[in-house]
Amino acid sequence: MPKAELYKISVTDGKVMLRIPEQLIGAETADMDDIQAELHMMDVDYVPEELLDIYNRTSGEFDFLTDVKTQNFTLQIALSDDQSKAFLNVIPPKEIIDPLTLEQVLATLRQENIFQGIDREFIEKIIKERIYFEPVVVASGKTPIHGKNGHPELLFLPEKFRPSSELSINLRELPVMQKVTEGQELVRVEKATMGEDGYTITGRLITANSGKQYRIRPGRNTRFNSEGTHIIAASEGIVCLGNDSISVERIKYIDKVDGSVGRVRFDGIVSVRGNISDRCSVEAVRIEVGGSVGKASLRSIGDIRVAQGLKGTVLQCGGSLHAGNMVDTQASIFDHAVVDEFILNSKVFCGSTLQVNAPDGYACGGVLQAGNLIRLSNVGLPENKKKESISSNDQESIPKTLIEVGISLKNRKQFNELEKRARESLYAFQDDLSEISSLIEDLEKNGWDDEKIHNLGELENKANKNVISAFSDLRKREAQDEINELNKITGGGAVFILGRIPEGTIVNVRRYRYIVRSNMADKAFSFSENGIQTSSCNEILKNYQKYFFEIMV
């Protein structure tokens, strides 16, 4: 079938009309042989010289060629550009002697290599009802049905809070303080579907994409049901979500942690309603603090959330951190760090992203490191804070800030080994806590003796060594598989500072260093082979906004 856009033959009121569009220089032109072949198929008598005249004239309008004298039906076939549909236009002779048949139409379709999706019933309707001079669809291909991705249905959440199956689910963005009972169904995973292949009307196969399986595994105190379709709670407690796992943890509520309490170690979630005072420590699977934390020690296998601030705190977090502010704090965070207000004179390392959310928030002094991305509202003290803390004669004492993202690709293998070691140490620490808890229960129930006390001390020492080893390794590498992938996407990392950037600020992106020589604002710092490139935040931040958390729950 010739290309319809290069010429058009039409039959109107028994007249054969031909249109040749104006020919553009360098463009494909109508082929005379194609035109003559179609006229022959239509059984049209014409004067060759008149055809040549129309062909050469290329007026772009329909020109009269000849009268229709044939007693045969003319069947015009046209295909859509994607070969998904075939159109039939039936042009009857002036006098119908022999009726049109289904076989005639099918034979014409076969000549055009149309074999799939032919609607025989509709063709018979065309013949019976004499649908002429109207291009109608007589064959349709099949659009492929792509497979759907697997999707977890989070049964432990109230139905109105469950994410839609159409959404991509990040387990860390969901509420986690959900109480469940033993045997309660927590998650049902919809399996991915394979999809159904399609085809064109010419028989070409269109392969469908298969959906991706969603991977989520049972964690502590959870298990699959006997059919393997649901993850259920093996005990009562609070649901904790990881990137690829779900667990149920016991929870311990404490009003405050001060000198009268001293040290808290719990194999589950510790929720402190008030403050944690100086010289105290809390170690748990997850830590929630409703107040502030002083010169204390926090260690958690999972997330840590502090409603107010951290001041002089030493913090080791195997998940993500959300805090109101940080002052004189040392923090190692495996995943993400979200700070509401400011970071002052602190050393913070996190495996993935670090951000300060408040529009007037800031980071000043210390070292801020992230595996992938850092987003800050401002760097340096605001003017009112400068006046409060620094005299006019002591401007040199304003602390400088070091901001660093990314790692060298050549160290990737080394860091992957460190990740493996860190995880093994964390799991060992988890087991130690469980064993310590069981031993303490036995002591409280059956009484104390020297051997049991010695064993308890040994277990505590072992647990401390495991967690110290884990977090030592965590400080030297990025976090998890998603972090590695994000590092590739960001080209080695990026720093976004939306507001002021004072002179003396140092920004490191992978192996390159950028020293701010004069005050600036609204800059993005990213990696290039020739060094660190700078641009307006608005130009590229939108590409990475989805990797940051506005609210961490």
N, C-alpha and C positions, 0 to 999 in steps of 0.2 A: 504494500500500500504506500503510495507516495506521501510525502510530508504535506499535510494540509496547509501549513503556514506558507508554503512556497507557491501555491496556486489553489484555485477553488473552482469546481464545476458545479453548477446549479441548474435545476430544471424547474422553470416557472411557466405555468400556462402553456405547456407544450413547447416551450422554447429552451434550448440549451444555451446557457450563459457561462462565460469563462472570465475569471478575474486573475490577472497576473499583477501582483504588487510591484510597486516601484523597486527597482533593484539598487541596493546600496553597494558602493565600491568595497570590494573585498569580502562581501557577504555571499553565502551560498545562494545559488539561483535555481529557479525551477528547471527541471529537466524535460525537454521536449518528448523524449521517449516515454517518460512516466505519464505525461498528459495523453499521448496517443494510445498507450496501453489501457488507460482508464476509459477513454472514449470507445475503444474497441470492445471492452467489457460491457459497456452500456449499449453496444450495438447501434451506435450513432453514425449516420451518414453526414459527412462534412467535406468542405472544400479545403484541401491542405494549404492553399495559398492564403485563405482567410484565417486559418489557424496561425500560420506563420506571422501574418500581419498583427494579430492580437498579441502574440508572443513578443514580437519586437517592440510593440508600442508600450507595453508595461504601464498602462494608464493608472492602475490601481482601482479601476472601476469594473463592474460587470459589463462585458461586451457580448452582443449577440453573435453566436456562432452558427447555429442551424436550428431547424425545426425538428421535433421528435417525430419520427416516422416509424420507429420500430414497434412491433407487436409484443416484444418481450419486456419483462420487468427489469428495471435497473436497481441493483442492490449496492448501495454505497456503505462501506465500512470505514469507521474511524476509530482509532485507539487513543485513550488518554495517555498523557506523557509518561506516567508511571506504569502503563500497561496493566492497570487494575480494572479497567472497564473497556468494553467494546460497544460502539454505537452503530445502529443500523438505520439507514434512511432508505425507505422503499419508494421508488418512483415508478408508477404504473405507466403502461403505454396508453396512447389516446383511446385505443379500442382493445379491451381485454378479451382475448379469445381463449387462451389457456390460463387457468387460475394459478396463482403462486402456490408452491408446495413447501412443506417443511424441509424436505431433502434439498431443494434448491438453496434455501438459506443456509443450511448446515454445510453444504458443499462450498458455498462462498466463504463461510467462516473458516473452513479448513484451508482454503487457498491463502488466507491471511494468517495462517499458523495459529489460529485460535482453537484451542482444544479443551480448556478448563472453564468451569463455571458457567456453561451455556444454559440459559433459561428456556428450555423447550416449550414449556407451557405458555410463557409470554409470547414467544414467536408464533405459536398457534393462534394466540389471541390477536396478534398483529394481522395475521392472514385472514382470520374470521371477521374481524371488525374493520378491516381495510384501513389500518392506520398508515397513511401515506404522507410523504413530504414532511416528516417529523422525525429527526434523529432520536432514537430511544435506546436505552441500555438493554442489550440482549445477552451479555456475558459479563460476569463480575469475578474478579479474583478474590482470594481470601486474605484479609489482613491478618498478619501474625498476632497472636495473643501472647504477649510477653509474660513470663512467670512473675509471680509476686514474691517479694522478699519475705522471709520468715519474720515473725513479729511476736514479741512477748506480751501477753495480756496479764497485767499486774493486778491479780485478784485481791491482794491485800489492801489495795487502795479503794476508797469509796468510788463508785462507778463514775460520778461526775468529774473526778480527778484523774481518771485513767487516760493516758495518751491515746490519741486516735491511731488506728492501724496505718493511716496514711503518713504519719510522722516518723522521722528518724528518732530513735530513743537513745538518749545518753543517760544511763542509770544514775550518774552522779548529779544530775539536775533535778532529781525527783525527791519528794519528801521522804525522810528516813525514820523519823520518830513515830513509827506506826507499831502499836502493840498487837501481837497475834497470840493465838493459843496453840497448844500442841495438836497436831493433826490438821491444822488449817491449811487449805490450798493457797499457795502464795503466787505462783506463776504458772500460766499455761502458754506454751510456745506453739504458735501456728507455724507449721512447716512450710518452707518455701515450695512453690510449685514450678514445674518444669516448663510450662508454656506450650503453646500449640503453633506449629509451623504454618505459614501461609503460602500462597502461590499467586503468580500472575496468570492472566488469561492465556498466555502463550505457554504455560506449563513450567515456568521458572520457579524454583523453590525459594521462598523467603524464610530464612531460619529465625526462629523466635529465641529471645534471650531467656535463660533460666534465672529464676530468682535466687538470691543469696540466702543461705541458711543463717539464722540468728543463733549465736552461741551464747548460752548462759548455763552455768554449772552450779550445782548445790555447794554451798559453803558450810561453815560450822553450823551444827544443829539444824540442818536441812537435808532432805533426801528426795529422790524421785519416788513417785508412787509405783506400784507394781507394773503398771502399763507403760511407764516411762513417759507419760504425757504431761504430768504436772510435777512441780517442785512443791513439797509440803514441809511444814514446820515439824521438826522432831522434838521440840520443846517450846514452852511459852517464852516470850521475850519481845525484844524490839528488832524489827527488820533493819538490816544493814545492807546497803547495796554497793557493790564494787563495779568496775568496768565490765566484768564478765562473770560475776558471781553474785549470789544472794545468800545471806546468812541470817541467823536469828541469835541475838545475844541477850544475855541477862543484863539487867540494868540496876545500878546502885545509885540511889539518890542521897546526896549529902547537902546539908544546908550551907556549910562553908568548910574550907580547909585552912586551919591556922595551927598555932603551936600545940594546941590540945589534941590535934589529930596527927599532924606531922607528915606522915607518909601514907599514901593510898595506893594499893596495888589490887587490881580486880580483873578477873578474866571475863570481861564483858564491857558494857558501857558505864562510864562514870558521869553522872549528871550533877554538877555542883550549882546549886541555886544562887549562891552568893559569890564571894571572892576567894581566891587562893593567895594566902599570905606569903611573905618572904620565908626562905629556908624550908619550904614544904615541897613535896613532890607528889605527882600523880602519874601512874602508869596503868594503861588500860587498852582495850581494843579500840575504843572511841571515847573522846572526851568532849563534854558539853559544859561550858561555864557561863552562867547567867550574869556574872559580874566581871571583875578584872583579875589579872594575875600579876603578882609582884616578882621579886627575885626568887623564883621557884623553878622547878624542873617539871616539864611535861613530856611524856613519852607515850605515843599511841601507834598501834599497828595500822589503824585506819585514820579517819578524819578527826580534826580538832576544830571546835567552834567556840570562840570567845566573844561574848556579846559586847564587852567594853574593850579595855586595852591590855597590852602586854608591856610591862616595864621591868627591864633587867632580867627577863625570862630566858631560860635555855630550853629550847623546844625541838623535839624530834618527832616528825609526823610521817607515818607511812602512807597516808592518803593525801587529802587536801586540807588547807587551812582557810578559815574565815575569821577575821578579827576586826575589831573596831579601829585600833591603831597599834603601833609598835614603837617603843622607845628603848634604846640600849638593849635590844633583844638579839639573841643568836638563834636562828631557826634553820633547820634542815627539813625540807618538805618534798615528799616524793612526787606529787602531782602538781596541783595548782595552788596559788596563794592569792587570796582576795582580801584586801584591806580597805575599809570604808573611808578612813579619814587621812592618816598620814603615817609615814615611816621615818623615824628620826634616829640617826647614829646607830643603825642596826646592821647586822650581817645576816642576809637572807639568801638562801639557796633553795630553788625549787626546780623540779625536773622539767616542768612544762611551761606554764604561764604565770606571770606576776602582774598584779594590777592594783592601782589605787583608784577608787570609784568616784569619790566626791569631786564635783567640778572645781572647788577651791582646795582640794586635797593636795598633798605634796610629799616628796621624798627629799631628805636632806642628810648628807653625811653617810658614812658607812659604805657597805658594798651590797649591791643588789644583783643577784645572778639568777638567770632562768635558762632552761634548756632551749626554749623556743621563742617566746614573745614576752615583752614587757610593755605595759601601757600605764603611763603616769599622767596625772593632770598637770602638775608643775614639779620643777626641781628647785631646791633651795627654800629658805624660810620666807614666808610672806612678810611684808613690810612691818606689820604690827608685831610679829614675833621677833624680828630683828631688833626692834627698839626695846623689847622686853628683855632680851638675853645678851645683847652685844652693845657695848658702848661705841660711840661715834669714833673713838680713837683706837678701836680694836677691830676694825673691819677685816683684818687679815686672819682673824680667828674663826671666820665663818667656815664651817666644815665643807670640804669638797666631797662630791658624790661620785662613786664608781658604779657604772651600770654595764652589765655584761650579759650577752646572749650567745647561744650557739656553741657548737663544738666542731673540731676538725674531723672530717670524714675518715682520716687515716687512723683515728683512735676509736672508730666505731666498734671493732671487734673486741678491743680491750674493755670498753664500756658494757658491751653485752655480757661479757664474763662477770663483770662487777655486779650487774643486775641479777644474774643467776645466783651468785653468792649471797647477795643481799636478801633475796627472797627466801633462800634456804635458811638463813639466819633468823629471819622474821617468823617463819613457820616453826623453827625450833623454839624461839621465844614464846610463841603461842602455846606450844606443848608444855613448856616449862611453867607458864602461868596456870595452866589447867592442873598440872601435877601438884604445884604449890597449894592451889585452892583445895584439892582433895586431901592433902596432908594436913592442912590447917583444920579442916572439918573433922578429920580423924582425931587430931589432938584435942579439939574441943569436946569431942564425944567420949573418948576413951582415956583422956588424961595425958599429961606431958611426961616425957622421960628424956634422958640425955641423948640417946641414940636418935630419937625422932627430931629433937631440936638440932642436932648436928646435921641430919639429913636435910632439914629445912634450910639451914644456912648454906649448905652445898648447892641446893637447888636455886637459891637466890643468887649466889655467885655465878652459877651457870647461866641463868636468865640474863643477868647484867652483861656478861661477856657476849652473849648472842645478840642482844639488842645494840650494844656498842659497835660490834662488828658490822651489823646490818647497816646502821646509819653512817658509819665511816665509809662504806662502799657507796651508799646512796649519794653522798656528797661529791663523789667523783664521776657520776654518770647522769644521763638523762633518765626520764621515767618511762617505762612501759612501751609497748609496741606503737600505740597511738602517738606518743611523743616523737618517736623515730620518724613516723610518717609525716607528722606536722613539720619536723625539721626539714624534710625534703621539700615540702610545699613552700615553706618560707625561705628556701634557699640558704639555710644556715642560721636563720633567726632574724628578728627585727625589733627595734625599740621605737615606741611611739610616745612622744611627749607633746601633749596638746597645748600646754601653756608655756610659761617662762622656762628658760634654760640659762642659768647664769654662767659667766666666764669661769673656767676652771673645771667644769663638769667633764668627766671622762666617760666615753662610750666605747666599749669593745664589742665587736661583732666578729665571732670566730677569731681568726688570727690577726685582725686589723684593729688599730686603735684610733679614735678620733677625740682630740682635745678641743673643747670649745674655747676659742680665743677671745671672743667677745659675746656679750649677751645676745641671745636670740630667742625665738619662740616658734611653736607649731612646727616641729620637725619630726620626720620619720628617718631613722637610721637603719639601713639594710646592707646586706652583703653583696659585693661584686668582686670579680677577679682582680680589679684594679684598686681595690680598697673599699672603704665605706662610702656609699652614696647617700645623699640627703635629699629629701623632698618634702612637700607639704603633707601633713598627716592625712588630710582629707583625700588626697590622691590615691592612697593605697590602704588606709585603715579599714575601709569598707570591705576589702577583700578578706580581712582577717578577723573582723568583728565577731563572727560566730564562734571563734575559738576562746573568747573571753566570757566570763560569767558576770552578769549584772547583779544577780542575787544568788548566793550559794546556800543551799538548804541541806 
